[in-house]
């Protein structure tokens, strides 16, 4: 397995020198400064790659090998009248990346928002902090802060009452914090940050788009992209919707094995692959992660190896747990991925994901979920399992 590490560029509090010390060899990165819908120039890609690999002759080498992510413009997801120019731009960026030797691309097709959480510093019993998604807090935002039209139809009376109780106990500062956590932009998001007004407008654009229409638009987009990916020997790795269920009345299309089967059945190109985000898929109790790691052996081009612990009373609520201490059988997932590598004769890029905020990082500036020590701990745990299973 190729151990990788997500790096957000020169402004990332975790430096390339820090990453080199973790033992990771591959960098997962993107050009976050380029606006969504604009092409990534080859010169800019080369400059970013050269920055990452600048000291490789003197120090332990690092290589930019995985992109996470090229953002997909909402006009593509909506098949809006002017969307073709954004498809062409996406293809051009893919080609420019391939020309610089970067040939694994993680992307997602989530409308309006990217990954969402309700708590960025949820304190664990050991004193460290984790990311958390609380369904009732989310409902409180949706119903009483956002005040989305028809939102009440999406909740039972008991869920409504719990959300109301939470909202009534919130002060203004807590309401603002919850709003910012959900819609104002998280690290690695490939969607815009929003005000409440703009967020309502963005949601309204999807009012006539259902799951089938969004899936059709994904297939239409990929039908144009995949031939170019194949020509350039690029592997596309779609990331699941996070969390993997409907939110804000928006359609979702990559949540379960059935979603993947429909995607790969419609477009069987070998370039059409997936990111096995263990934590995201594992947020649903009906997703069997060890089985998925086995069933999609030839489709898994990238893996995020993190775990979650779900609330036994509300299965849509979860906390991001230790990489090996969650509701997911991570050891069997890794065993199956290693078997895939042996049988297919290839290596899979893996990375630790959403580490805990802990120890000296608690009082340092860091991106939520992407502090150094917690991810290094996760990588060390994963590395230990890989080593033990490879004997």
N, C-alpha and C positions, 0 to 999 in steps of 0.2 A: 504494500500500500504506500501511496505517496502522501506523506504528512504535509498538510498545507495550513496556512494561517491567513485569516482575513485582515487586510491592511487598507485603511481608508485614505491613504496618501500622506503627503508631508505634514498635514495638520493633525494626523492621528497621534494621540498621546502615547500610544505604544509604537516605538520607533523600529526601524528595520534592524538596528543593533540589538534591541530587546528581542525581536523575533528570532534572530540568529541564535541567541542563547537558549531558546526553547528546544532547539533541535529540529524544528520544522524546516523543510527544504524548499517548499513551493509557496508562492504568494498568490492569494486570491484577492483581486483588486479591480478597480474600475476608474473611469475618468468622471468623478462625481461633479466636477466643476462645469461640465458641458451641459447646457440645458436639454431637457427631455425633447426628443424629436430632431435634434441637430446631429449631424454625423460626427464621429470621432475621427479627426484627421490622422493619417498615418504618422505624420511627424510628431503629433502629440502622443500617440501610442508609443512610438519609439522612445521619446523622451522619458515617459513614465517607466518603460521597461529598463532603459539605461540607468535611471535613478535606482531602481530596485537591484540591479545587477552590477552596480558600479564597482564594488569592492570584491568581486568574486575571485579575482586572481590572487588576492592577498589573504582573504578571510574565507570562512566556510561559505560555499556558494548558496545564493538564493536565486530562484527563477520565477518570473511571472508566467504562470502556466494556465491559470483559470480566471475567467472574467465573471464577476458577480456584482452587477448584472448590466446588460444593455437594457435600459428601460423601454418598454413597449408603450407607445403613446396611446392615450385613451381613445383617440379617433380611430385607431386600428381596432380596438376592442369593440367599439360601437359601429364599425364599418361606416363611419361618417363620410359625407361626400368627398372630402379632400384627403381621405386617409391614405391613398396610394403613395403620396409623396413620403409619408412616414415609413411605409413598408420599404420603399426604395432606399431611404436613409438607413434603415436597420440593416438591410443587406449590404450596403456600402461599408458600414461599420464592421460587420462580420468579416468582409473581405479584407479590410485594412488590418484587423487583428490577425487574421490568418497569415497575411503577408509578413507580419512580424513574429510569426511562430507561436501565436497564442491560439490554441485550438479547442479549448473546452469552455463553453459558454453556458452559464447558469442564467436563467431568466424566469419571469413569472407572468401570469396573465390575470392578476387580481385587479378588478375594477376599483377605481377611486382611491382606495387605501392599500397600503402594503401591509406588512405584518403589524398586528395590533396587540397591545397589552393595556391593562388598567393600572398596574403598579410596576414602577421601575426600581423600587428599593424596598421590597417586601422582606422583612427580617426573619431569618430562619432561627430555629432553636439554638444553633451553634454560634449565633451572632453575625454570621455572614448575611449578605443580601442577595435576593434573586428577583428575576422578572416573574410576574404573575398575571394571569388573566382570571378575573372574577366576573362570572356571568351576571350576577346581580348588580355589581357596580357598573358593568357595561349597560345593562338595562336601564339603570338610573340615568345614565348619560343620554341614552337614546330617547327615553320617554320624556324626561323632565328638563334636560339641559338643551339638547338638540331639538326636542319637541318635533320629531319627524312625523309627518302626516301618516296616519294609519299605523303607526308603530304599535299601538295597543293590540292590534290584530295578531301580532307576532308573539304575544306573551299570554300565559295563562293568568287567571285571576290571582293565584298565589304568587306567581313571579312578579306581577304588577305590584302587589302589596309589599313584597320584600324590597323591590326597587324604590317604591315610594318612601318606605321607612329609611332606607339608606340616604336617599336624596334629602329628606327633611332633617337628617342629622348632620348634613354637610354645611360647612361655612362657605363663604364666597371664595376664599383662597383654595379650599379643597376642590370646589367645583372647577375653578380655573386650572388647577393642576391636573385633574382628571381629563378635562377637555384637551389640554396641551399634550398629555400623554397619548391620547387616542388619535388626534388629528393634526397636531402641529409638526410632525416629522420626527422620525426616529433614525438613528444611524443606519445607513445602508438602504433606507427607503428609496424606491425608484418612482415614487409619486410625489406630488407637490405637498408642501405644508399649506394648511388652509386656515382661514378664519371660519367662524360658524356660518356666516352668510355664504361664503364661497363653497363651503362644504355642502350646504343644502343645495346650491346650484349644481354642483358636481353630481350629487345623488340624483337630482331631477333629470339629468341627461340619460340616466339608465332606467327611467320609469317604464319604458316600453320594451326593455331587453330582458328576456328570461334566460334560464339556464341553456335551453336548446339553441337560442340565438347566439349567446356568447360562445358556446362550443363551436357552432358553425363559423363564427368569425375567427376563432383560434385556428380551426382547420384551414380556412381560407388563407390566413396569414402564413401558416407553416407550409402550405402547398406552394407558395412562392419562395419561401426562404430555404426550404430543405434542398432543392437542387443545387443551390449555390453552396450550402454547407457541405454537401457531398463532394462537389467539385474541389473544395478547398480542404477536404479532410477534417472538417470541423464537427465536433460532437456537441449537439444541443441538449441541455439538461434542464427540463422544466421543473421549477420548484412548486410544491403544493401551496394551495391557499392556506394562509396562516392567520387565525385558526381555521381548521378545515370544515367549516359549515357556513350557512347563510348569515349575513350580518347586514343591518341597515336596509333590508329588503333587496340587497344586491344579489345577482346570480354568482354562483361559484361553480367551477368546472374541473378543478384538480384537487379532489379531497379523498378519494377512495380508489381501490383497485379497479372498480367498475369504470371510473372516469379514465384511468390509464388505459384500460382495455379498449375503450371507445376511441381514444386518441391514437393508440398504436395500430388498432385495426383499420382506422381510416387512412393512416399515413405510415405504412410499414418501413419506410426508409430507415436504414441503420443509423443515420445521423439523428433520428428522432428519439431522444432518450430522456432520462429523468435524473433529478437530484433526489436521492433517498434522504430526505430530511426526517430523521428518525423521530425527533421531538414533535415536529408538526403532525406527521401522520399518526404518531402515537398519542396525540391529544384526543383522538377518537378511540373509544374502547373497541369498536368493531373493526379496526385496522390491525391485522396481525403482522407485525414488523418482521419477525424472523421468516415468515412465509413470503412476504413481499421481497425480502432480500434474496430469497431463493427463486421465486417465480419470475422476477424481472432481471435475471442475471445479465443478459446481454443488452439491457436498456439502461443500467445504472452506470452513469459516467462520473458521478460525483456523489459524495455522501456527507451529510452533516450528522455527526454522531453525538447527539445530546439526548437527554431523557427528560420526561415530565412525570410528575405525580398528580393524578387527578383527584379532585374532591369526591369522596365516596357518595356524598349526598347530592352533588350536582356535577355530573360528568363533563359538563362544558367549562368547568372551572379547573385550573391547573396552576401549579407552580413549577418552575424549571428546576429540576432536581440535580443531584450529582450525576455525572455522566454514567456511572455504574450503579447508582442507587435510586432507581426510579421504577415506574410501572412497566418498563420495557425490558425484555430480556436482551440486554445489549451484547452479552457474551455470545449468544446464539446468532444474533445479527452479524457480528463480526466474523464468527466462524463461517457463516454462509457467504459472506463477501469474500473471504479468503478462498473458499472453495471455488467461487466464481472466477477469481483471478487465475487459479491453477488450471481450471478447465478451459478457460477462454484464452489463456496466454497473454494476459494484459494486467496492468496495474490500475487501481481505482484511486482517484484523488479523494482524500478524506480530510476533514478538519474538525477540531473541537468547536462547539458553538455555544454562545450565550453562557459564558462562565459566570460563576458567582463573584460578586464584589466582596473581597475579603482581605484581611490582614492590612498591609501597608497601602493597598489600593483604595481603602475605604475613604481616606482623606485626600486622595489625589484626584485630579481631573481625569475622567474616563468617559467613553461612550457607553451608554447603558447596554449591558450584556457583553461588552467587548473590552473589559479590563484585562490586564496581563496575567495576574497571578491565578485567577479563577480558571481562565482558559488553559494556562500551562498545567494546572492540576488536572484538568479534564484530559488534555493531551497525554500526560504521563499515565493516567489510568488506562486510556485507550491503547497506548503503546505497550503497556504491561500485558494486556489481554492479547494483543497481536503477537507479542514475543512468546507468551506461553502456548498459544495455539499453533505457532509455527515450528515448535520443537519437533 
